[in-house]
C-alpha cells in the first residue's frame, strides 16, 4: 500500500511540476522551429542537449526536481520529498530523442528511505511517455512541454 501511495504522490508532484502557464501557441511553435532549424533541436551526441543533468525548483524553492539524460540512452527522474522525511523518489528510464521529442519508458525504481527505515521500492510506471523540448541560452536551459487532456504545461530546467 505504501508503494502505491508513493507512486500516486510522484504522479501528483510531476503533474504539479508541469502545471505552469504556457505562452502563446504560435510563439512556442516558432521557438521550437527556430531551434530545430539552427541545429539546437536536441538530437546528437553526448555534448548536445538534452544529454546531461537538469533541475527545476520545487517545494517552494527548497528542493529541485531532477532529470538526468545519459549519453547511453538511459536516465532517471528524481523527485524530492518536500517535507524532508524521505529520500527522493528515483525512477530510472530508457529514452530516445527524435527531433525535439524525448520518448521514454521507466525501467526500475530505487528504494525509498523514510526516517531511516526502508519503505521498499515504488512500482515501476508502465507505458511510454514523451516530452517535447527546446534548448535555450546556448544549451544552459531545457524547456519542456507536455500536453495532458488538451492543457499544455511548460517547465524550464537549468543544467546542474
Backbone torsions as a table, in degrees:
resi	resn	phi	psi	omega
1	UNK	NA	-40.0	179.5
2	UNK	-63.1	-38.2	179.5
3	UNK	-62.3	-42.4	179.7
4	UNK	-65.6	-39.6	178.1
5	UNK	-63.0	-41.3	179.0
6	UNK	-64.1	-41.6	179.1
7	UNK	-62.2	-44.8	178.8
8	UNK	-62.9	-37.3	177.2
9	UNK	-62.8	-44.8	179.1
10	UNK	-60.2	-47.0	-179.6
11	UNK	-60.8	-43.5	179.0
12	UNK	-63.4	-43.2	-179.8
13	UNK	-65.7	-41.3	177.9
14	UNK	-64.6	-40.6	177.7
15	UNK	-62.6	-42.9	178.5
16	UNK	-64.0	-39.3	-178.6
17	UNK	-61.3	-37.4	-177.9
18	UNK	-93.7	27.3	-174.6
19	UNK	-101.3	17.1	178.1
20	UNK	-68.8	162.5	179.3
21	UNK	-78.9	137.8	179.2
22	UNK	-90.1	150.7	176.9
23	UNK	-81.3	178.2	-179.6
24	UNK	-51.1	133.8	-175.2
25	UNK	-58.8	-41.4	-179.0
26	UNK	-64.7	-41.9	178.7
27	UNK	-62.7	-43.7	177.4
28	UNK	-59.8	-45.3	-179.1
29	UNK	-60.5	-43.2	-178.9
30	UNK	-65.4	-38.9	177.6
31	UNK	-62.2	-45.8	179.2
32	UNK	-63.1	-46.9	-179.2
33	UNK	-60.4	-42.2	178.6
34	UNK	-63.6	-41.9	-179.3
35	UNK	-64.5	-42.2	179.4
36	UNK	-66.0	-45.2	-179.2
37	UNK	-60.9	-35.7	-178.4
38	UNK	-89.5	9.6	175.9
39	UNK	79.1	16.9	-179.6
40	UNK	-113.7	34.2	-175.3
41	UNK	-86.5	-8.6	172.1
42	UNK	112.3	-2.8	177.5
43	UNK	-92.0	156.3	175.6
44	UNK	128.9	-165.3	-170.8
45	UNK	-83.8	-164.0	-169.4
46	UNK	-66.4	-19.8	-178.6
47	UNK	-91.4	-3.1	-176.5
48	UNK	-96.6	159.0	175.1
49	UNK	-72.4	137.5	16.1
50	UNK	-98.9	9.1	-177.7
51	UNK	-58.8	131.5	179.2
52	UNK	132.5	-173.6	-179.1
53	UNK	-103.1	130.8	-176.9
54	UNK	-127.3	143.0	179.3
55	UNK	-138.0	151.9	172.5
56	UNK	-140.5	145.6	-175.8
57	UNK	-66.9	140.6	175.4
58	UNK	-146.7	-178.4	179.3
59	UNK	55.9	45.5	-178.8
60	UNK	55.5	36.0	175.9
61	UNK	86.1	2.7	-177.3
62	UNK	-93.3	-8.6	-178.8
63	UNK	-151.6	177.5	-178.4
64	UNK	-131.7	141.5	167.1
65	UNK	-84.2	130.6	-175.1
66	UNK	-115.7	136.0	165.4
67	UNK	-120.9	132.4	177.5
68	UNK	-124.9	119.3	178.9
69	UNK	-110.7	107.5	178.7
70	UNK	-76.2	155.8	179.8
71	UNK	-70.1	-9.8	179.9
72	UNK	-92.9	8.0	179.7
73	UNK	84.0	11.6	176.6
74	UNK	-121.3	152.7	179.8
75	UNK	-163.3	-168.7	177.0
76	UNK	-152.9	156.7	171.5
77	UNK	-114.1	135.4	-178.5
78	UNK	-128.5	119.4	-176.5
79	UNK	-115.7	122.1	-175.8
80	UNK	-75.6	159.2	169.2
81	UNK	-87.8	113.3	-175.7
82	UNK	-64.2	-18.6	178.3
83	UNK	-88.7	-7.6	178.1
84	UNK	70.7	19.5	-178.4
85	UNK	-90.5	-37.2	-175.0
86	UNK	-115.2	157.8	172.2
87	UNK	-66.0	157.3	179.0
88	UNK	-59.5	147.1	173.2
89	UNK	-74.5	126.0	-179.8
90	UNK	-122.2	120.9	179.5
91	UNK	-115.9	118.4	179.9
92	UNK	-87.2	149.0	-179.7
93	UNK	-148.3	163.5	168.6
94	UNK	-109.2	143.1	-176.4
95	UNK	-141.3	159.8	170.9
96	UNK	-133.0	155.1	177.1
97	UNK	-119.7	129.2	175.3
98	UNK	-132.7	111.6	-176.5
99	UNK	63.9	-117.8	179.9
100	UNK	-113.5	29.3	178.9
101	UNK	-122.9	130.5	173.1
102	UNK	-101.7	121.1	175.2
103	UNK	-108.0	134.4	-176.3
104	UNK	-147.0	156.4	174.5
105	UNK	-135.9	136.9	-180.0
106	UNK	-73.0	143.6	-177.6
107	UNK	-115.8	-32.9	179.9
108	UNK	-166.5	170.9	176.8
109	UNK	-128.6	164.1	175.9
110	UNK	-101.9	159.7	175.1
111	UNK	-60.2	148.3	175.2
112	UNK	-110.5	127.8	-179.9
113	UNK	-110.7	121.5	178.9
114	UNK	-121.1	124.5	-179.0
115	UNK	50.0	40.8	176.4
116	UNK	82.0	-1.1	-178.2
117	UNK	-112.4	133.7	179.0
118	UNK	-71.3	122.0	179.6
119	UNK	-95.6	1.7	-178.4
120	UNK	89.5	-170.4	-178.6
121	UNK	-107.6	135.7	174.2
122	UNK	-64.0	155.1	175.3
123	UNK	-62.2	149.0	177.5
124	UNK	-80.4	122.0	177.3
125	UNK	-60.4	141.0	-179.7
126	UNK	-101.2	162.1	177.9
127	UNK	100.7	177.4	178.1
128	UNK	-111.8	144.8	-177.6
129	UNK	-129.4	160.9	175.7
130	UNK	-147.6	151.2	177.5
131	UNK	-133.3	133.3	171.8
132	UNK	-88.9	141.0	-176.9
133	UNK	-142.2	160.4	167.5
134	UNK	-137.2	153.9	174.8
135	UNK	-108.1	135.5	-177.4
136	UNK	-132.3	170.5	178.5
137	UNK	51.3	50.5	176.6
138	UNK	64.5	28.0	179.6
139	UNK	88.9	7.3	179.6
140	UNK	-84.2	-16.7	179.9
141	UNK	-127.7	140.7	174.6
142	UNK	-116.6	115.1	180.0
143	UNK	-103.8	118.0	-177.9
144	UNK	-105.7	153.9	177.7
145	UNK	-141.5	131.5	173.3
146	UNK	-128.0	155.3	177.4
147	UNK	-126.2	122.6	178.8
148	UNK	-126.0	120.3	-179.4
149	UNK	52.3	39.7	176.9
150	UNK	81.5	0.8	179.5
151	UNK	-102.0	120.8	178.1
152	UNK	-87.0	135.6	178.9
153	UNK	-129.0	130.2	178.0
154	UNK	-117.5	147.1	177.3
155	UNK	-138.9	139.0	178.2
156	UNK	-104.1	123.2	177.0
157	UNK	-109.9	147.5	173.9
158	UNK	-115.4	154.3	178.3
159	UNK	-63.4	144.0	178.4
160	UNK	167.7	NA	NA
